[in-house]
């Protein structure tokens, strides 16, 4: 009979190894019922063979109290979904009653896993990163893993921002921030730490990669803008070593070429991760003698900067300027912003990244890593409109 279907109070084996301290073992006495539990109450008194502190409740104590195996208690504490719901509720209720707290450090000695995943991001002030981090953390928690958040800002070449990480600290890493030929990613791989890239790509490495259709988004954007009569279309992008931004820029460029619409070099600006630099780049576009009538921004953050620049210059959106972003961040849906933007399915992408990484930890991955590309959609809101007459008549 399995532990999950065992009748309450059914005694288990009288020997166990404590996951909280693998050096401890226990013998259980099933002969004396605990007062108040009646005829079925053969809940167990445990006798430690070494160094037992009667004030510290261990998983073996908890298992003995419930008449379950220690492995079942451990599976419940790891959040194993295969354990029956009734058993899970019993274990958690008894843990609260007895004051049991799982010792993840001791458990790591037994499993040789930290049950923690490192997640590397560039900038938590960007609206994109908190959204994706929350999605990753939710999925990891469902699988019984903790998240170690690491900020990897734009740093000079040669500086390794994850040198502080001991390889034993995390079982694997998800990079949401990685530039092409990233030295940081290579250092992690040299430690034999499994890696998955999310919303980033590095063709120079053989890795599992989860992406949205960054290049395909350009066709959706240009189709929408040209249908509104726009021909003077600028692109506010990021440095080319950020592969997702480069793919979004290239997708729009190719869509314009297919329609025979020119994209002058001076209609392309690349900004860093700061809002103010985005404002400066958008301001330079809008201050031209012949400014664009529409700006495609490869992130929502850059779109917000463009809207800010337009407001400072007195340019009306969408009457004089249309703005499109990419991410569909929560702020994009605020009524005061109401941003037309590309939606990428962050929840699904995060779930896939977690699944791929944990499968790699279990040696259950294909021989050749590949790319998972998720479709995107255009969310049309209030920042795009018909081109002003001067733009519709040119090009």
N, C-alpha and C positions, 0 to 999 in steps of 0.2 A: 504494500500500500504506500502511495506517495505521501510525502510530508504535507502536500497541499490539501489532500483529501482525508488526512488522519483525523479521527475523532478527537475532540478536545480532551486533554488529559491523558491520552495514550502515551505511555512511556517510550522514550527513544533509547538508543544505545547509551551505556553508562560511561563512555569515554569520549572526550572531545579535545580538540586543539583550539585555543583561543585566538581568534583573528586579531584581537586587540594587542595581544602579546604572545607571539608564537612560541615563546619559551615556556609558557604555562600549559599544563594539561589538567584535566579534572576527572574525578570519579563521582558519579551521581548515585544517590541512595533513593530508590523508588519505593521504599517500604513504608515510609511514614507520611500519611496524608497531611496536607496543610489545613489548619482549622478554618472552618467557614466554607469549604468547598464541597462538603458532603461526600457521598460514597464514591463519586468520580474524582475526588480531589487528590489524586496521588501526585500532585505537583511536587517538584523535587528539591531536596536540600542538596547543595553541591559541596563537595569536600575537595579543596585544592590540594595538590600534591606538593606545590612549591609556592612560596611568596604571595599568598592571596591577601589582598586588602579588602576586608568585608565592607568598606564604605564605597568601593568602586564596583559598579555593576558592569559586567562584561557581556558579550554576545552569547557566551556559553551559559551564563546565568539566566539570560533572557530566554534562551532556547529551553533550558531545563524547567523554568517557570511555566512555560507554555506546553511542554511535552512535544516539542518539535526538534528537529536536528539543527545544529549550529549553522550548517550550510544554508538552510532555508531562511533563517534569520538574516544571514549575510546577504542573500539574494534580495530580500525585502529592502534592506538598508541601501542596496545599490540601485533600487528602483527597477528591478527586473520585471518587465511586464508579463512574463510567463507564469509568475506566481499567482495563484488564485486570489481574487479580490477579497474573499472572506478571510483567507490566511493573512493577507497583507494588513487588513484592518485590525486583526487580533494582535499582530506583532507590533504595529505602531501604537496601539492603545496601551499595551503592556510596557512598551519602551517609555511612554510618557509617565505611566504609573510608577515605574521603578527608577526613573531618572537615567536611563541608559543613553549615552551619547556615543555614536560610532567614532572610532579612532582611525581616521583615514591614513595617517602616517604608518600605523602598525599594519593596516591592511595592505599598504603598498609593499611592505617587506614580504608578505606572503605571495601576492599576485605579481610582484615585480613590475607593477604599473603605478604611476602617480594618479591615474584617473583624472588627469587635468590636461586641457588642451590650450596651447598658446594661440592667441588671436592678435595679429599685428595689424594696426591701423595707422593712418597717416595723421589724422587731425580730428579730434573729437568735437571741434567747433563746427565742422561741416555737418549739414543736416543729414547727409547720407550715412555717415559712419555710426552714429547712435542707433539708427534704424537697423542696420545690418548686424551690429553687435548684439542688439536685443534679440534678433531672430536666431542668431547662432547660439546665444546663451540658452534660449528656450529649448532648442533642439538638443543641445548637450545635456541639459538638466534632465530631459526625458530619458536619456540613455545612461544616467548616473555619473556624468562627468562634470567637473568644475571647469571654469574658464579663467585663464590668466591673460589679462588684457595688457598688451604692450604697445606703446605709442612709438612709431617709427617715423619721425618727422623728416622733412627734407634736410639732410645732413651732408656735409662735404664728403666727397669721394674718399674712401679709406677709413671712415669712421664706422665701426660695427655697433649698431644700437642694441643688439641682443647678446653682446658679450657677457652681460650680467646674468644670463640664464644658464644655470647648470643643466646639462642634458637630462639629469634625473628629475628635473622639476616638472616637465611636461612630457606626455607620451607622443605628441605630434603637434603640428602647427598649421593654422589656416592664415594665409597672408591675404588680407584685403588691401594692403598697400605694398606694391612691389613694382619697381621700375625694371625695364628691360635690362638684362645682365646684372641684376641686383646682387651685389656682393653679400648682402645680409642673407639672402636665400641660399646662396652657395655655402656660406659658413654653416648654416643649419643643416644642410644636406651632408656636409662633411662629417657631421656628428652622427650620421645615420638616423636622424630624426625624420619621420615621415612628414611630407608637406603637401598641402593642397592649395592652389591659388583660386581665389574667389573674386570675380569681377576684375581680374588682371590676367595677363598672359605673358609668358616669356618663351618665345619659340626656340631659344637657345638651350632650353632644358626639357627633359622628358619627365613631365609631371602631370598629375590629374588637375584639370582646369575646369572651372565652372564659370560660364560667361552668359551675359545677355547678348542678343544679336545687335551688337554695337554698330556694325557697318550697315546692316539692314535698316536701322532706325533712320539713317540719312535719307533713304528713299521716302519714308513716311513724312518726314519733315518737309522735304523739298516739294513733294507732291501737294501737300497742304498749302504751302506758301505760294507756289506758282498758280494753284487754283484760285487763290485770292488776288492774283495779278502781280505778285512781287517778282521783280527781276534783280533788284539791287540787294542781294542777300550776303550778309557778312557772317563769319564764323568766329566765335569767341571760344578758344580751345585752351589746352594745357600743354606743357612741354611734351615733345614727341616721345620721350622715353617712358611716358605713362601710356601703356599700350591701349587701354580702353578709350582714353580720350583721342588718341591718334586714330583708332578705328572709326570712331564717331565722326571725326573730321573728314577722314577719307571717304566714308559713306556718303556724306553730303556733297563732297567735291565730285565724286563720280556721278551722283544723281544730277547735279547741275550740268556736267559734261554731256550726259545722255540727252539733255534737253537743249543743248547748244547755248547755255547761259554761261557767260564768263564769270570767273571768280578772280578778280585782281588780287595780287599779293597784299596790297594795302587793306584789303577787306578781311584779312586774317590776323587775329591777335591771339597771343598765348599768355595766359596769366598763371601766377602761382596760386597757392591754396588760400591766400588771404582775401578777405572781402574788399579791402581797400585797393589792392592791386587789380582786382577785377573791375572795380569802379573806374580806376585810372585807364584801363584798356578800353572799356566801353565808352568812356568819355572821349578818348582819342578817336574812336570810330565816329561818334556822333558830332564831333567838332570839325569834320572834314568839310570842304567846300561842297562836295556831293556825298552826303552821308548815306548809309544804307537805309532802306525802308524796313528791313527785318534783320534780326540777329538770331542765329542758331547758337545756343550756348550748350556746351557738351556736359555741363552739370547744372543742377538747379541752383547751386550756390552762385555760379557765374550768372545765371539768369536773374537772381535777386540783385546782384551787383549791377547788372544792366538796367534793371528797373530803377535802382537807386540813382544811377547816373542820369537816366532820362528825367527823373523827378528834379534833380539838381539843375538840369539845363532847361527845364520847362518844356520838354518834349512830351507830347501827349501819347499815351499807350491805351488802345491800339490805333488811334486815329492817325498818328504820324509815324509810329514805330510799332512793329510786331516783334514779340520776344517769345522764343521757345526754349525750354530747358530739357534736362534729361535726369530722371530718377523718380519723379513723382513722389517727392518727399512729403511728409505730413504738412509742412508749411505751405507747400504749393497749393494745397486744397483750402487754405484759409480764404475766407470771403474777401478780405482786404488785399489779397495777392491774386488768387484765382488764376494761377499760371497754366498756360498751355504747355504740356510737357510730355516726354516719353516715359511711359510706365514700364518698369522692369519688375518681374515677380521675385522680389527679394526673399520672401518667406520660402518659396520653393527652391530658390538657388541656395539659400543657407542650409536647408534640409539636405540637399544633394551633396553639398560640400562636407557636411558632418558625416553623412553616410559613407562617402568615398574614403574619408580619412579613417573612420573607425573600421571599415572593411580592410583597409591597408594594415591597420594594427593587428587584425585577425588573420592576416595573410590570405585574404579572400578577395584578391583584386586581379584583373587581367594582366597578362604579361606586358602588354603595351599600354601605357597610360594614354588617355585621350581627352578630348574636349566635350563638355556638355554645354550646348548652346540653347538658351531659353528664348522663346519669342517675346517680342515687345509690342506695345500698342501706343497709339497717340491719343492722349487725353486732351481734347479741345476744350479750352476754357476761355477766359476773358482777355488774354494778352495778345491774341492774334485777330486781325481784321483785314479788310480790303486794303490794298496798296493805295497810298495817296496818288493823285493824278500824275504828279511829276515822275513817279517811279514806273507807273503802268505804261507810260508813253515812251520810256527809254529801253535800251537793251535790244 
